[in-house]
Amino acid sequence: MPGHLRVLITGASSGIGREMARQLAARHVRLALTGRRGALVEEAAAEARKAGASDVLALVGSVADRAAVREHYALVKERWGGLDWAILNAGAADREPHADFSAEEYHSAFATNVGGAVNWVEAVLPDMKAARRGTIAGMASLAACRGIPGYGPYSASKAALVAFLETLRVDHIGTGIRVVTVQPGFIGTGMTDTRLENTWFTVPAPSAIRRILRGIENGSPVVAFPWPLAFFMRYMLRNAPCWLYDRVIRSLV
């Protein structure tokens, strides 16, 4: 991976995005890191500089804010001329399985998980098309395969993101632009349900990030793991008849 690579990571202030920034910084790339919490974005940027990133931009704001995204990309373009990779990691993952139904939770999840990706694709795509190269990677989830009880906003918005990324990929075959859909199971970041931290469902963050980055570098259409859960969710449970799915998923969740 060349050191002059220009990489955007949204949602880089904590969790998966922050670990991704650490690992990429060690490869001496240029990093644009976004997040809503200014102090944490600056901390992540400082860590990346210390880890070896050749240049770092700290961009504070919400991916759901279209104007802020345009402003952030203008700063990236002014500094580096564009991007080679856009890693669309920012996401809302509030979990309230026993809460009453709330339309606002759905609107919020879609605004970040889908709208945030759409906003950034709108910003970066014209320059990638003009250059006839570039990689767009979106952080979806295996929870997108079927509706997960109690996690409607998350599951539904990630399913929409998967469909969006697949359409984007097919629409740009032959253009030099690669689109990668990342569908992990549970990643141990401290945000994962503690009941799952030490099971085969969960992959430690450093290992998970290495898999994701390898998939992005290779331009893999889909990066899904851990393989037992990915196989179960993507091929078995996804194609199961409703009566069987309902019985199985209610016993698991």
C-alpha positions as a printed Julia matrix, in Angstrom:
253×3 Matrix{Float64}:
   0.0     0.0     0.0
   1.67    3.26   -1.09
   2.3     5.85    1.58
   0.7     8.6    -0.5
  -2.72    6.89   -0.34
  -5.49    9.36    0.6
  -8.08    7.79    2.89
 -11.31    9.05    4.46
 -12.72    7.32    7.53
 -16.08    8.55    8.79
 -17.04    7.86   12.38
 -13.36    7.76   13.32
 -13.62    9.17   16.84
 -14.1     5.78   18.55
 -14.59    2.05   18.09
 -14.02    0.51   14.66
 -13.17    3.81   12.96
 -10.53    4.75   15.5
  -8.86    1.32   15.34
  -8.94    1.51   11.56
  -7.21    4.89   11.7
  -4.48    3.46   13.95
  -3.77    0.57   11.62
  -3.76    2.69    8.48
  -1.58    5.34   10.12
   1.12    2.71   10.6
   1.18    2.36    6.79
   2.0     6.1     6.51
  -1.11    7.03    4.52
  -2.87   10.39    4.54
  -6.0    10.31    6.68
  -9.17   12.42    6.83
 -11.04   11.52   10.02
 -14.61   12.63   10.7
 -16.82   12.51   13.76
 -19.39   14.51   15.69
 -17.44   14.76   18.95
 -14.69   17.29   18.39
 -12.45   16.36   21.3
 -12.49   12.67   20.36
 -11.84   13.4    16.68
  -8.8    15.46   17.68
  -7.61   12.64   19.94
  -7.94   10.14   17.1
  -6.07   12.5    14.78
  -3.26   12.92   17.32
  -2.99    9.13   17.7
  -2.81    8.74   13.93
  -0.03   11.3    13.62
   1.91    9.58   16.38
   1.39    6.19   14.7
   2.98    7.41   11.49
   0.3     8.92    9.24
   1.96   11.2     6.69
  -0.82   13.8     7.05
  -4.07   13.95    9.04
  -7.19   16.07    8.7
  -9.6    16.2    11.67
 -13.1    17.03   10.41
 -15.8    17.64   13.0
 -19.44   17.27   12.01
 -22.24   14.83   11.25
 -22.32   12.7     8.11
 -26.09   13.26    8.12
 -25.46   16.97    7.48
 -25.13   17.26    3.7
 -23.68   20.77    3.85
 -21.05   19.68    6.4
 -20.04   16.74    4.21
 -19.6    19.03    1.21
 -17.51   21.39    3.31
 -15.37   18.52    4.6
 -14.73   17.16    1.12
 -13.83   20.65   -0.11
 -11.14   20.76    2.6
  -9.87   17.31    1.58
  -9.77   18.3    -2.07
  -7.98   21.56   -1.3
  -5.35   19.7     0.72
  -4.83   16.53   -1.35
  -6.79   16.93   -4.57
  -9.22   14.12   -3.73
  -9.43   10.65   -2.18
  -8.33    7.14   -3.1
 -10.43    5.38   -0.46
 -13.67    6.53    1.16
 -14.44    4.27    4.14
 -18.0     5.04    5.2
 -17.94    3.72    8.74
 -20.12    6.19   10.67
 -23.22    4.52   12.01
 -25.95    4.63   14.63
 -26.32    1.43   16.63
 -28.64    2.28   19.5
 -30.06   -0.89   20.99
 -33.35   -0.71   22.84
 -34.92   -4.14   22.25
 -37.68   -3.61   24.82
 -38.48    0.02   24.05
 -41.78    1.16   22.57
 -41.88    1.7    18.82
 -40.47    5.08   17.83
 -40.52    6.52   14.32
 -37.81    8.96   15.39
 -35.39    6.08   16.07
 -35.88    4.89   12.5
 -35.44    8.36   11.04
 -32.27    8.86   13.07
 -30.77    5.48   12.12
 -31.52    5.96    8.42
 -30.18    9.52    8.45
 -26.8     8.31    9.69
 -26.46    4.77    8.36
 -27.86    5.45    4.9
 -28.0     9.22    4.51
 -24.44    9.64    5.76
 -23.14    7.18    3.16
 -25.21    8.76    0.39
 -23.96   12.24    1.31
 -20.32   11.19    1.1
 -20.77    9.22   -2.11
 -22.36   12.29   -3.69
 -19.29   14.3    -2.66
 -16.51   11.93   -3.72
 -17.96   10.13   -6.75
 -17.51   12.83   -9.43
 -13.75   13.1    -8.82
 -13.33    9.32   -8.65
 -15.21    8.98  -11.94
 -13.04   11.66  -13.54
  -9.88    9.91  -12.31
 -11.31    6.49  -13.28
 -10.15    5.04   -9.99
 -11.09    4.95   -6.32
 -12.61    2.68   -3.69
 -15.79    3.26   -1.7
 -16.33    0.93    1.27
 -19.47    0.93    3.4
 -19.76   -0.55    6.88
 -22.94   -2.61    6.86
 -23.66   -5.65    9.05
 -24.79   -9.27    9.0
 -27.86   -7.91   10.78
 -28.91   -6.67    7.33
 -29.68  -10.21    6.16
 -33.03  -10.52    7.97
 -35.06   -8.47   10.4
 -33.6    -8.85   13.91
 -36.21   -8.65   16.72
 -35.79   -5.55   18.85
 -33.23   -3.98   16.51
 -35.51   -2.71   13.77
 -33.86    0.68   13.11
 -30.37   -0.83   12.93
 -31.31   -3.92   10.93
 -33.51   -2.06    8.44
 -31.05    0.78    7.84
 -28.14   -1.62    7.33
 -30.25   -3.63    4.85
 -30.89   -0.42    2.93
 -27.18    0.36    3.0
 -26.34   -3.08    1.57
 -28.81   -2.56   -1.29
 -27.43    0.93   -1.96
 -23.82   -0.28   -2.08
 -24.68   -3.21   -4.33
 -26.48   -0.91   -6.77
 -23.53    1.5    -6.67
 -21.11   -1.34   -7.39
 -23.05   -2.67  -10.36
 -23.66    0.81  -11.76
 -19.89    1.46  -11.84
 -18.54   -1.79  -13.24
 -15.83   -0.92  -15.77
 -15.33    2.63  -14.5
 -12.29    1.91  -12.31
 -14.33    2.53   -9.15
 -14.57   -0.35   -6.69
 -17.35   -0.64   -4.13
 -16.9    -2.86   -1.08
 -19.73   -3.9     1.25
 -18.43   -4.81    4.72
 -20.73   -7.13    6.68
 -19.18   -8.14    9.99
 -20.83   -9.98   12.83
 -20.0    -8.67   16.28
 -16.72   -6.79   16.69
 -15.31   -6.51   20.19
 -14.87   -2.76   20.66
 -16.24   -2.29   24.16
 -19.64   -1.41   22.61
 -20.52   -5.06   21.99
 -22.99   -6.82   24.23
 -20.83   -8.31   27.03
 -22.7   -11.62   26.74
 -21.17  -12.03   23.3
 -17.62  -10.8    23.96
 -16.09  -14.25   24.44
 -18.08  -16.28   21.92
 -17.4   -17.3    18.34
 -19.85  -14.57   17.28
 -17.34  -11.87   18.22
 -14.07  -10.96   16.49
 -11.57   -8.76   18.41
 -11.32   -5.3    16.88
  -7.66   -5.45   15.74
  -8.21   -8.74   13.89
 -11.51   -7.56   12.43
  -9.96   -4.35   11.12
  -7.13   -6.28    9.46
  -9.73   -8.4     7.63
 -11.68   -5.33    6.57
  -8.63   -3.45    5.3
  -7.42   -6.51    3.4
 -10.82   -6.76    1.73
 -10.83   -3.06    0.83
  -7.3    -3.25   -0.55
  -8.29   -6.23   -2.7
 -11.49   -4.58   -3.85
 -13.6    -7.51   -2.63
 -17.3    -6.94   -3.42
 -18.31   -8.25    0.02
 -16.26   -8.72    3.2
 -18.33  -10.84    5.64
 -17.06  -12.51    8.82
 -16.69  -14.5    11.04
 -17.32  -17.16    8.4
 -19.56  -19.5    10.46
 -21.94  -16.67   11.35
 -21.66  -15.13    7.86
 -22.52  -18.45    6.21
 -25.4   -19.03    8.61
 -26.87  -15.54    8.18
 -26.23  -14.96    4.45
 -27.07  -18.37    3.05
 -29.09  -20.4     5.53
 -31.14  -18.02    7.66
 -31.64  -15.54    4.82
 -33.24  -18.21    2.63
 -35.2   -19.94    5.38
 -39.01  -19.9     5.12
 -40.68  -17.4     7.42
 -42.1   -19.99    9.82
 -38.63  -21.47   10.38
 -36.89  -18.1    10.58
 -39.4   -16.83   13.13
 -38.87  -19.87   15.34
 -35.07  -19.84   15.09
 -34.51  -16.1    15.53
 -36.86  -15.81   18.51
 -34.94  -18.56   20.27
 -31.59  -16.89   19.57
 -32.35  -13.24   20.36
